[in-house]
Amino acid sequence: MSPDELQRVAHEFLEAMQACVRSVDYERARPLFAEDVVAFGTFAAVVTGRDRLEREQWRNIWPTIRDFTFVMDTLHCLGDSNALCVVVAWDSRGRRADGSTFPRPGRATLLLEPRNGHWVATHSHFSQAPVRPTPGPHP
């Protein structure tokens, strides 16, 4: 596959996932991930299996965030027609108990593989962007 084709595959996957997160649509997201996916998340540690990923990550985060967006101009693709590593930044808004929101940026790495004619994630790692300490005197 050409680099442009790999970018297209990644872009289509990310757009589909972004729509699922925004609409909190677990059922539509499930086919995007392999049954035997291995994942890390912003809530779940290491999970194996799509059911656990949904239960331990998605259901704990998706309902609590707004405006989830992959930052497509940060997209990097590495791979070929057998496996595609996708590296991309994302943004979202977290929600506090009082209803106010706060910026919640992050980054993701996904490993996509073709299975039964569709590209699915066999690995995903979502993490929040590092918080840099405010410059100032140190004790």
N, C-alpha and C positions, 0 to 999 in steps of 0.2 A: 504494500500500500504506500502511496505517496504521502509526504508530510501533510499536504492539504487534505487528503482523505482521512488521515488520522485526526487532524484538527476537527473535521466535520463530525466524526464519530464522537469525539469528546464533547464537542459543543452540543450535539443533540442529546447526549446522555445528561449533561449538566442542566440543560434547559428543562428536560423532563423531571429531573430530581428537584430542581428549584420550584417547579410548579407544584409538586407533591408536598414539599415542606410548607410552602406558602398556604396551601389549602388544607394542610394537616390531613392528607389523604394517604394513609398507610397502605391501603389495599392497592392503590395504583402504583405505589413505590415498590412494593414487594417484587414484582417481576424484573425490576432494574438490578436486583441483587441476587447473586447465586445462593442456592439453599445452604451451601457450605461456606459462605462468606466468613472471613475472620476480620474483626474490626476493633478499632479504638475510637473513643468519642470524647466529647466534652463532658459527658456524664458517666458513661460506662467505661470500665477499664478494658480488659480484653474480653471480647465475646466471640463465640463461635456459633455460627448458624443464623439464618435470616430471622427466625422466630425470636431468638434472644436479642438480636440487634434491634428489632422493632420494640420489644418489651422493655429492654434495659437502656436504650438510648433514645430512639425516636419519640416514644410516648412520654418520656421525661423532659424533652426539650422542645419539640415542635409546637406544642400548645402554648408555650411560654414565651415565644419569640415572634417578632413581626418583621416584615420586609426582607426576608432572607433572599440574598442575591449573590450569585457567583460573579466575581469581577473578571469578566471574560478577557480583558486586555492584559491580565496577568497569567493567562493560560499557557502552560508548557506541556508538550506531549513528547513522550519518549517511547519508542516501541516499533512494532511491526504488525503484520496481519494476525499474529498469534497472541500477542499481549500488548496492552497499551497502558503505560503509566501516565496518569493525569495529575498535574500539580497546579493548583489554582487557589487564589485568595477568595474569601467570601466576606459578606457583611450582613449584619442583622441588627435588630434592636431588641434588647432584653427588656423585661418588664418587672418592675419592683412590686412589692406587695401593695403599695399605695396606688398602683396603676401608672406611675410615671415610667418613662423609658430611658434607656441609656445605650450608647453605642456598644456593639458586641461584635467586633471584627474577628476574623480567624483565617485559617488556611486548611486546605485539604489535599490529601494524596489518595488517589484511587488507582487500583489495578483493575483494568477491564480486560475481559477475555471473551472471545466469541464462543457461545454455547447455543446449540440448536438454532443457529441462524440469527442470534441476537447477541449484542455486546452486553455483558453483565459485570457488575463489580464483584470480584472475588476477594478484594480487600479494600477497606476504606479506613482512613485515619483523619478525623476532624479534630482540630484543636483551636482554641482561642489564641489570638495574637498575643505575643508576650507584652507584658506591661512594663514599661521602662520607668524606673524610679525618677521622681522629680529631683533635678539637680539641687544641691544645697549642701550645707555643712553636714558632716557625718560625725557622730559621737566618738 
